[in-house]
């Protein structure tokens, strides 16, 4: 004897007409419930479908809300889509207590989702700003040119280094000689990039001779103005003035 299921109740939403209940002796005809999220324009729904195989036997809207605009509707749809494990519980609760029972819970989840997304974007922006700042600092450190006072093999040296790369140096037998040159050289920092560019193809000793000549010219000019410090370091109190 063949037993048939009763005709399904009318669906609660528009769409495909529910199929007739299949005979129980047809393979794959065991009914099963499926809960899902739907979006129709600015309306978001939680629906319960009764399926028999691939056929829709019955559909019930467990909960729905009409949002003011597409942005709010998208937020709600995305937020609820992240809660697949709760959909069945929500749909049963809404069927038992009514859709109004579920609305505050849905609103809280959507608000939490929006807040977390905003915070995530702010965090991403801060991380991007920090990455850009770090990159700028690393580039500045790698390209900054610094004047160093060193002693090498009992010689008193001044070096110019870009980042960690030394591109020019000058050595003196006496410390006071280095200090004399340093009194002038320390005020040429606005020209260090020019010196670095010259050294890409130029000769170290040629640059050395050029800078020593400039130092001597400056010393003579300062002495004529009566501003020299006298002694071995005439530019000791000079501050780079023209």
N, C-alpha and C positions, 0 to 999 in steps of 0.2 A: 504494500500500500504506500502511495506517495503522499507526503505531507507538505503543504505549502504554507509559507509565512503570510500574515495579513498584509494588505496593501499599506504602503508607507503613508505617514502623515504628510501633508503638503510642506514643501520647503519654506523656510522663513525668509529667504532672500531670492531675488531673481536669478536666473541662470538656467543651466540645463535641467530639463524635467527629470526628476528621479526615476530611475529604472524600476521595473516591477521586481518584487522579491523573487529571486530564482528558486527553483526547486532544490530541496536539501540534498537530493541525490546527485546533483551536478558537481563535479569536481571543482574545488576552489571557490565554493559558494559560501564558505563560513563567514558570517558578518564580522566586521571589525571597525572600531572607532578610530578616527584620525582627527587630531586637533591641530589647527594651523592658524597663522596670522594672514589676514588679507588687507589689502589697501585698495580703495576705490576712490580716486581723487583725494579729497581731504578727509575721507572717512576711513578709519582703521577698525577692523573687527577681529575678534577671536571666534572661530567657527568650529563646530563639531560635525564631522561628516561620518555617516554610516556607510561603509563600503562593502560591497560583495564582489570580491575579485577587483576588476577594474570599473565596476558599475557603481555609480552613486545612488544609494537607496534613500537616503534622507539627510537633510542638512538643517542645523539649528545654529542661530547666532547666539553665542553665549554672552558676548559683550561687544559693544561698539561705541565709538565716540566720533563726533564731527569736530574737526579742528578748524581754527580760524584761517589758517593758510597752509600752503604746501610745506613750508619749513617745519611747522609744528607737527604736521602729519608724518613727515619723514622721520623726525626725531622719535615719535611714538612707535612707528613701525620698526625702526632700527633697534630701539630699546627693548621692545617685546621679542624681537627675533633673537636677542641674546639670552632669552630665558626659556629655552625649549623644555627644560625639565619641570617648569612650573605651569606650563600651559594647561595640562590635563587637570591639575589641582585647581587652577583658577576657573576653568570651564565648569567643573563639577560644583565648585562653591557658588558660582554665579547662577547656575541652574537651581541650586537649593535655596539661596538667600536673595537672589535677584541681582541684576547688573549693577545696581547702586552700591551693593556690598563690595564689589570689585574695583569700582572707579577710584577711590582714594589710594588703593594699593598700586594700581596702574600709574596714577599721577606721580606717586612717590618714586617709582622705578624710572619713569621717564625723566623726572627732574634730576635724579641721581646720575642717570646716563649723560644728560646734557652738562651737568656740573663737572663730571669726570672728564668729558671730552674737552671742555674749556680748559680745565686744569692741565690736561695732557698737552693741549696745544700751547698753552703758556709755558709749560716745562720744555717742550720742544723748541719754542722760540728762545727761551733762556739758554738752553744747551747750544743752540745754533749761534747765539750771540757770543757765548763763552768760547766756542770753537773758533769763531772769527777773531775774537780778541786774542786768543792764544796764538793763532796763526800769525796775526799781525805782530805780536810781541816777538815770536820766534824769528819772523822775517827781519824785524828791526834789530834784534840781537845779532842776527847773522850778517847784517849789512852795516851795522854801526862800526865806525872806525875810531879806534882808541889809541892814544899815545901812551907808551909804557917806558919806564926807566928801569933798566936791567944791568946786571953785571955778568959778563961772559968771558971766561978765560982771562980774568984780571983786566978786561977792557970794560969801560963804562959806556953803555949803549942806550940809544933811544930807538924805539921801534914803532912802526905803525902797523896795526893789525885790524883786519876786517873780520868781525866775528872771532873765530879762533885761528884765522889764517894771517900770518905775517907776510906783508908784501914789500916792506922796506925797512932798512935799519941803517944807523950810522954809529960808529964806534970811536971813542976817544981814549987817549992814554991816561988822562987825569980826570978826576971827578968834576973839578971846577969847570973844565972845558965842556963837559956834557951839560952842566947846570947853566953855563953861559948860553949855549945853544938852545937849551930847553926854555930859558927865559923868553926867547923869541918864538920858538916853535909852538909853545902851548897856546899862543894867540892866533895860530894859523888853522885852527880846527875847521873853519868855514871853507878851507881849501883842501882838506884831507881827501875828499872824493876826487878832486882834480889830480892829486898826487897818485891816487890809486889807479885812475884811468891812464895816467902817463906811464905807470909801471907795467901796464899790460904789454907794451911794446918797447918802452924806453929802457935806458940803462940806469942802474942803481947809482953808480958813481957820478953820472952826469946830473942826476937829480940832487945828489949830495952837494956837488959844486954850486949848482944853481941856488940852493937854499942857503948855503953858507955865504954866498955873495950878497943875497938879499938881507941876511942878518947883519952883515957888516955895514951895508948901506943904511939900515935902520939905526944901528948904533951911532953912526956918524951924524945922522939927522937929529937924533935925540940929544946928543952932546951939544950940537949947535944951538939947540933950543934951551940949553942949560937944565935939562931934565934928567940927565944921566945920573946913575947911582955912583959912578966912579969905580975904581978897582977892577978886578977881573970880571965882574958881572955888571956891566953898565946898564943893562935892561932889567935889573933885578926888581925894580919898582915900576917898571913900564907895564901898562895895561892894554897894550894893543892899539893905543891912539895913533891916528895917522900923523 
